[in-house]
């Protein structure tokens, strides 16, 4: 079959791109996804459909690629990396936080020669993609495909009210809208899960476009390689139903030597500060597991709102936490602060582990190689320890479960704990970053065209020069 456009990967970007490109009835579009496709909402598995169910992100889930990675050189065990293997991609298995980056993030991309990506230029697309159910102003949309809401304070569980009050008493201002360009402080977290439905790009963008005759969606199709004629991409070799052409046994032929591929891997380092909930304390079951959060600037930092702390809770067996995994559970209950470094100085690398595309890559985040990153994480964890001692938390928790008292005795001990327990928030980007002519490490230009070849674009967050200060990376709609 021949199509005008073939999109490999039905994740957040792929679903959005397929829907937008197929708006032109004269353009034929094929969307391929290795995971399953669920075109009918009524047959969507619960772990994909419901926002409070995170079973899809568990290691043995059929909807998870279940990669592994190294976070820090001092980490003894590899990290489990949950990535969505289903139409909708990781947006179908995530925690549904719907945060934008700060204006400075996008303006820094523009300053590097990617002028189309300034905050002024991307703001109309932020507005276009959303229907904000709570805020009406010039920064928010009212007619977009993705609904955005915040859990009203009167509906917060006591643990979230305790978090909010403790952060206010620590001196942080109330933040009514974390997607405002001047955001800073503590408040409700914007989410894309009205009615507890996880509104992925598959539901919000792709499903309304499925009726188009020029759009074809195929799940269960593993892409093997891009087919080139010279330096022009002309097709995709795929495996469907366990049938595929063999790759050359001697390795993968080089079409273009692009030294920036896999370099500059960026993400949000994360550490979990576990709390011990008291008997009978209400935790999230069929309600959002993240309701409130704090964004603030670390002491001595020149980067505004470079830290974020949220509280996560859940009870029962409704699936593992999207960040922590089911292993954090204590007697069926989980309660922890999630400490996130929003703009790390350290960067890592992504390389191939095999010529077989079904084998996951080598992922080395190289977190905490910069002392400033360690300093900011250390400060945030000590802040969490103070919050846990607030009077509002006393009837709800008996104290910290991790880090323990010995870990908090000195900076050296706490640094060792951070290195051993560092995690990620699964917002990887930068490994195929965009840049202007003359930038040898730029893999694509600002229009996502792969440099040095024709007919090939990379359209996902791997093109971003750096991760934005938000707990969910964005896509342009």
Secondary structure, 3 states (H helix, E strand, C coil): CCCCEEEECCCHHHHHHHHHHCCCCCCCEEEECCCECCCCHHHCCHHHHECCCCHHHCCCCCCECCEEEECCCCCCCCEEECCECECCHHHHCCCCECCCCCHHHHHHHHHCCCHHHCHHHHHHHHHHHEEECCCCCCCCCECCCEEEECCCHHHCCHHHHHHHHHHHHCCCCECCCCCCCCCCEEEECCECCHHHECCCHHHHHHHHHCCCCCEEEECCEEEEEEEEECCEEEEEEEEECCECCCCCCCCCCCCCCCCCCCCCEECCEEEEEEEEECCCCCCCCCCCCEEEEEEECCCCCCCCCCEEEEEEEEECCCCCCCCCCHHHCECCEEEEEEEEECCCCCCEEEECCCCCCCCCCEEECCCCCCHHHHHHHHHHHHHHHHHHCCHHHHCCEEEEEECCHHHHCCHHHHHHHHHHHCEECCCCECCCCECCCCCCCCCECCCCEECCCECCECCCHHHCCCCCCCCCCCCCC
